Structure formats: structure tokens, C-alpha cells
Amino acid sequence: MTLTHIDIDIQDEQEASRILSLLEREQIPHRVQKKPVITEEERAAARERMMRGAPTLNINEMLEWLEESKKDRPMPFRDEE
């Protein structure tokens, strides 16, 4: 026996009601979970708050260190003669 799990994100309340009524009519077990929708502005604000909380995290410095640490290693296609 296998179990099929299906996630569907629906923002339209009427469409959600139609699908739920179909599931109920067909007696298909289901679970409804409502989640708040995050706008791009909210996402940017959250990212800004996270970056303020970690002042030592500097992506550019991390990338420079990574590039510098790999300079002495032979790389495929880069160091082939």
C-alpha cells in the first residue's frame, strides 16, 4: 500500500471551497492548513532584520576568502594545458 501526498496552494477562496467540497463529496481524507502570504516587501524587511542580527556575516568577504583558498588547487578546465 502506498500513500500519495498532494500539496496545493490556492489563494482564491471560491476555488478552495470548490475543491474542498469535491474532496468531501468523494469522501477523500484531507487536511487544510492556512498560511499567511508574504509579500516581497515583507520578505525584504525580514531579510534586512536577519542581516542586522548577524553583523559579522559579509558575503563578499566570504566569497573572496573562498576564492583565495582555492587558488593553489588545480581546477578542471581552468588549469588544463
C-alpha positions in Angstrom: 0.0 0.0 0.0 1.3 3.5 -0.8 0.2 6.9 0.3 0.1 9.8 -2.1 0.6 13.2 -0.6 -0.5 16.3 -2.6 0.1 19.9 -1.6 -1.9 22.6 -3.3 -1.5 26.3 -2.7 -4.7 28.2 -3.5 -5.3 31.9 -2.9 -8.8 32.1 -4.4 -11.3 31.3 -1.6 -14.0 30.2 -4.1 -11.6 27.8 -5.8 -10.6 26.4 -2.5 -14.2 25.9 -1.4 -14.9 24.1 -4.7 -12.0 21.7 -4.3 -12.8 21.1 -0.7 -16.4 20.3 -1.5 -15.3 17.8 -4.1 -13.0 16.1 -1.6 -15.8 15.9 0.9 -18.3 14.6 -1.7 -15.8 11.9 -2.7 -15.0 11.2 1.0 -11.3 11.7 0.4 -9.4 12.3 3.7 -7.8 15.7 3.6 -6.3 18.4 5.8 -6.5 22.1 5.4 -3.8 24.4 6.6 -4.0 28.2 6.1 -0.7 30.1 5.8 -0.2 33.9 5.6 1.0 35.2 2.3 4.3 37.0 2.5 4.8 40.0 0.1 8.1 40.9 -1.4 8.2 44.0 0.9 7.7 41.8 4.0 10.4 39.4 2.7 12.9 42.2 2.1 12.2 43.6 5.6 12.7 40.2 7.2 16.0 39.7 5.3 17.2 43.2 6.5 16.3 42.3 10.1 18.2 39.0 9.8 21.3 40.7 8.3 21.3 43.3 11.1 21.3 40.4 13.6 24.4 39.0 12.1 26.9 41.8 11.6 29.8 39.5 11.0 28.2 37.9 8.0 29.8 39.6 5.0 29.0 37.6 1.8 31.6 39.5 -0.2 34.4 38.7 2.3 33.3 35.1 2.5 33.4 34.7 -1.4 36.9 36.4 -1.5 38.2 34.0 1.1 36.7 31.0 -0.7 38.3 32.1 -4.0 41.7 32.8 -2.3 41.7 29.5 -0.5 41.2 27.6 -3.8 43.8 29.5 -5.9 46.5 26.8 -5.3 44.3 23.9 -6.2 44.2 22.7 -9.8 40.7 23.1 -11.3 39.3 21.2 -14.2 39.1 23.2 -17.4 40.9 26.1 -15.8 44.4 24.6 -15.4 44.5 22.1 -18.2 47.3 22.6 -20.7 
